[in-house]
Amino acid sequence: MLQGCPLSGSLFVIVIDPLLHFFKKHLEDTALASCRACADDIGMAIKHLCSLPLLAVWFEDFSKISGLTLKPTACILILTCFIASQANIEFLREWLKVHCPAWQNIKICNAAKYLGFYLGPLASPLQWTKALDKFQSRIGNINAGHAPAHVVKYMYASRALPTLGYLAQLLEAPKDTITIGLNSVIKVLRMAGNSLSYKTAFSLETMGGHKIIDFAVYLKSCLIRASCKTGVGYESLQSRLLQASTDSPSCASHRYK
């Protein structure tokens, strides 16, 4: 398949579909693993490490049939039952060298990204790091532009906030949501530090200013919107999520500041 060819996507789906059905039959239906795929990003949660050699054989056989190859150096093995210390990684590589030599150079860790989200037992501290760095970078760019307030509010809504919207669909808001939101407004409006409370920062329209989208409410709305779109058949869960969102400190505490 040539890059840029209009048929590339359809041909890939046709070729990869038998492999995914094979995984469902021999892994999911037998409770050996769970497999999920989004385009060419395939993620698996396997129950036992001894399934790896079997997977390697299947991928090798499929490569001979389809021409699609798996690059072990581009794959990641996330450990969930023990810490990926140097000693444990070396031990695991020795095991792979004997039982699964084709994958002996695979990256091994306790947390890694899949479709934009970190997975693994040590994923939590990493989830928001890069997204918040990007958000702060956008805030800095808006500040450096010295745009008038009516332009700033649109740039804040269209350039800064969307950097967090994707993760906010599935993740709880960052711990310092109130502080991050308040400081971002103060910076884009080029005001002195501690010159506004959270409530004032996001209700400037009541004093003749421009309305800026509430930071905490935006994050919670992303989560609620995603649950309403994907939680069909789980209306009771949606209701509890909505209640929890409106009652949570990150969404409600700004009312009193």
C-alpha positions as CSV (number, residue, x, y, z in Angstrom):
1,M,0.0,0.0,0.0
2,L,1.4,3.4,-1.0
3,Q,1.2,6.3,1.5
4,G,-1.4,8.7,0.3
5,C,-3.3,6.2,-1.8
6,P,-7.1,6.7,-1.4
7,L,-7.5,2.9,-1.0
8,S,-4.9,2.5,1.7
9,G,-7.4,2.8,4.6
10,S,-9.9,0.4,3.1
11,L,-7.2,-2.1,2.2
12,F,-5.7,-2.0,5.6
13,V,-9.1,-2.7,7.3
14,I,-9.7,-5.6,4.9
15,V,-6.4,-7.1,5.7
16,I,-6.3,-6.5,9.5
17,D,-9.9,-7.7,10.1
18,P,-9.2,-11.4,10.0
19,L,-6.4,-11.0,12.5
20,L,-8.7,-9.2,14.9
21,H,-11.4,-11.9,14.5
22,F,-8.7,-14.5,15.2
23,F,-7.7,-12.7,18.4
24,K,-11.3,-12.5,19.5
25,K,-11.8,-16.2,18.9
26,H,-8.6,-17.5,20.5
27,L,-7.9,-14.8,23.1
28,E,-11.1,-13.0,24.2
29,D,-13.5,-15.9,23.9
30,T,-11.1,-18.2,25.8
31,A,-10.5,-15.5,28.5
32,L,-6.8,-15.4,27.8
33,A,-6.7,-11.7,27.0
34,S,-8.7,-8.6,26.0
35,C,-7.9,-7.0,22.6
36,R,-8.8,-3.5,21.4
37,A,-7.8,-1.8,18.1
38,C,-8.1,1.7,16.7
39,A,-6.8,1.7,13.1
40,D,-3.3,0.3,13.4
41,D,-3.0,0.8,17.2
42,I,-3.6,-2.5,18.8
43,G,-3.7,-2.9,22.6
44,M,-3.9,-6.1,24.6
45,A,-4.3,-7.0,28.2
46,I,-3.0,-10.6,28.6
47,K,-3.7,-12.7,31.7
48,H,-0.4,-14.6,31.6
49,L,3.1,-13.7,30.4
50,C,3.4,-17.2,28.8
51,S,0.9,-16.0,26.1
52,L,3.6,-13.7,24.6
53,P,5.4,-16.4,22.7
54,L,2.1,-17.5,21.2
55,L,1.3,-13.9,20.2
56,A,4.7,-13.6,18.5
57,V,4.1,-16.7,16.5
58,W,0.7,-15.5,15.4
59,F,2.0,-12.1,14.3
60,E,4.8,-13.7,12.4
61,D,2.4,-16.0,10.6
62,F,0.1,-13.1,9.8
63,S,3.1,-11.1,8.5
64,K,3.9,-13.9,6.0
65,I,0.3,-13.9,4.8
66,S,-0.4,-10.1,4.7
67,G,2.9,-8.4,4.4
68,L,2.1,-6.3,7.5
69,T,5.0,-6.5,10.0
70,L,5.1,-5.8,13.7
71,K,8.1,-3.7,14.9
72,P,8.9,-4.8,18.5
73,T,10.9,-1.6,19.0
74,A,7.7,0.4,18.4
75,C,5.8,-1.7,20.9
76,I,5.5,-1.4,24.7
77,L,5.0,-4.1,27.3
78,I,3.3,-2.5,30.4
79,L,3.8,-4.5,33.5
80,T,0.8,-4.5,35.9
81,C,1.7,-7.2,38.5
82,F,5.2,-5.9,39.6
83,I,7.3,-2.8,39.3
84,A,9.5,-2.4,36.2
85,S,12.7,-2.1,38.1
86,Q,16.0,-2.5,36.3
87,A,16.5,-6.0,37.9
88,N,13.0,-7.1,36.9
89,I,13.4,-5.7,33.4
90,E,16.7,-7.6,32.9
91,F,15.1,-10.8,34.2
92,L,12.2,-10.4,31.9
93,R,14.5,-9.8,28.9
94,E,16.4,-13.0,29.7
95,W,13.0,-14.8,29.7
96,L,12.0,-13.2,26.4
97,K,15.4,-14.1,24.9
98,V,14.7,-17.8,25.6
99,H,10.9,-18.0,25.0
100,C,10.2,-15.1,22.6
101,P,13.5,-13.9,21.0
102,A,11.8,-11.8,18.3
103,W,10.5,-9.5,21.1
104,Q,13.5,-9.4,23.4
105,N,14.1,-5.7,22.6
106,I,10.6,-4.6,23.3
107,K,10.3,-1.6,25.6
108,I,9.2,-2.6,29.2
109,C,7.7,-0.1,31.7
110,N,4.8,0.4,34.2
111,A,3.0,3.2,32.2
112,A,2.7,4.1,28.6
113,K,0.4,6.0,26.2
114,Y,-2.3,4.4,24.2
115,L,-4.6,6.6,22.1
116,G,-3.5,9.6,24.1
117,F,-4.1,8.2,27.6
118,Y,-1.5,6.7,29.9
119,L,-2.2,3.1,30.9
120,G,-0.6,1.1,33.7
121,P,-0.3,1.1,37.5
122,L,2.0,4.2,37.5
123,A,-0.1,6.1,34.9
124,S,-1.9,8.5,37.2
125,P,0.9,11.1,37.8
126,L,1.6,11.3,34.1
127,Q,-1.9,11.8,32.7
128,W,-2.2,15.6,32.7
129,T,1.5,16.5,32.5
130,K,2.0,17.1,28.8
131,A,-1.5,18.4,28.2
132,L,-1.1,21.0,31.0
133,D,2.3,22.0,29.6
134,K,0.7,22.6,26.2
135,F,-2.2,24.5,27.9
136,Q,0.3,26.7,29.8
137,S,2.3,27.3,26.5
138,R,-0.9,28.5,24.8
139,I,-1.7,30.8,27.7
140,G,1.8,32.2,27.4
141,N,1.3,32.8,23.7
142,I,-2.0,34.6,24.4
143,N,-0.3,36.7,27.0
144,A,2.5,37.7,24.7
145,G,0.1,38.7,22.0
146,H,-1.2,41.7,24.1
147,A,-4.6,41.3,22.4
148,P,-7.7,43.2,23.7
149,A,-10.0,41.4,26.1
150,H,-12.7,40.6,23.6
151,V,-10.1,38.8,21.5
152,V,-8.5,37.1,24.5
153,K,-11.7,35.4,25.5
154,Y,-12.1,33.8,22.0
155,M,-8.4,32.7,22.0
156,Y,-8.8,31.3,25.5
157,A,-11.8,29.3,24.4
158,S,-10.5,28.2,21.0
159,R,-6.8,27.8,21.5
160,A,-6.1,27.1,25.2
161,L,-9.0,25.1,26.6
162,P,-9.2,22.5,23.8
163,T,-5.8,21.2,24.7
164,L,-7.4,19.7,27.8
165,G,-10.7,18.6,26.4
166,Y,-9.6,15.3,25.0
167,L,-8.3,13.9,28.3
168,A,-11.1,15.5,30.2
169,Q,-13.6,13.1,28.5
170,L,-12.3,10.2,30.6
171,L,-10.2,11.6,33.4
172,E,-10.9,13.3,36.6
173,A,-9.9,17.0,36.5
174,P,-6.4,17.8,37.8
175,K,-5.9,18.3,41.5
176,D,-5.2,22.1,41.2
177,T,-8.0,22.8,38.9
178,I,-9.1,26.0,40.7
179,T,-5.6,27.4,40.9
180,I,-4.7,26.5,37.3
181,G,-7.9,28.1,36.0
182,L,-7.6,31.3,38.0
183,N,-3.9,31.8,37.1
184,S,-4.6,31.3,33.4
185,V,-7.3,34.0,33.4
186,I,-5.0,36.4,35.3
187,K,-2.2,35.8,32.8
188,V,-4.2,36.1,29.6
189,L,-5.7,39.4,30.8
190,R,-2.3,40.6,32.0
191,M,-3.5,41.4,35.5
192,A,-1.5,41.5,38.7
193,G,-1.2,38.2,40.6
194,N,-3.9,37.6,43.2
195,S,-6.0,40.5,41.8
196,L,-9.0,38.2,41.2
197,S,-10.8,35.4,43.0
198,Y,-11.9,32.4,41.0
199,K,-15.5,33.5,41.1
200,T,-14.7,37.0,39.9
201,A,-12.4,35.7,37.1
202,F,-15.1,33.7,35.5
203,S,-18.0,36.2,36.1
204,L,-16.4,39.4,34.7
205,E,-19.5,39.9,32.6
206,T,-21.4,40.9,35.7
207,M,-19.0,43.9,36.1
208,G,-19.2,45.0,32.4
209,G,-16.3,42.7,31.3
210,H,-16.2,39.8,28.9
211,K,-17.4,36.3,29.8
212,I,-14.7,33.7,29.9
213,I,-15.6,30.1,29.9
214,D,-15.3,28.6,33.4
215,F,-12.2,26.4,33.5
216,A,-13.5,23.8,36.0
217,V,-17.0,23.6,34.5
218,Y,-15.4,23.1,31.0
219,L,-13.5,20.1,32.2
220,K,-16.5,18.6,33.9
221,S,-18.7,19.2,30.9
222,C,-16.3,17.2,28.7
223,L,-16.6,14.3,31.0
224,I,-20.4,14.5,31.1
225,R,-20.8,14.9,27.4
226,A,-18.6,11.9,26.7
227,S,-20.6,9.8,29.2
228,C,-23.9,10.8,27.6
229,K,-22.7,9.9,24.1
230,T,-21.1,6.6,25.0
231,G,-23.2,5.5,28.0
232,V,-26.3,4.5,26.1
233,G,-28.1,1.9,28.1
234,Y,-26.5,3.0,31.4
235,E,-28.8,6.0,32.1
236,S,-28.6,5.4,35.9
237,L,-24.8,5.6,35.8
238,Q,-25.0,8.8,33.7
239,S,-27.3,10.3,36.4
240,R,-24.9,9.4,39.2
241,L,-22.0,10.8,37.2
242,L,-23.8,14.1,36.6
243,Q,-24.6,14.4,40.3
244,A,-21.0,13.6,41.3
245,S,-19.7,16.1,38.8
246,T,-21.9,19.0,40.1
247,D,-21.0,18.1,43.7
248,S,-17.3,17.7,43.2
249,P,-14.9,20.3,44.8
250,S,-13.2,21.1,41.5
251,C,-16.5,22.1,40.0
252,A,-18.2,23.6,43.0
253,S,-15.6,25.3,45.2
254,H,-15.2,28.3,42.9
255,R,-18.7,29.4,43.9
256,Y,-17.4,30.4,47.3
257,K,-14.2,32.2,46.4
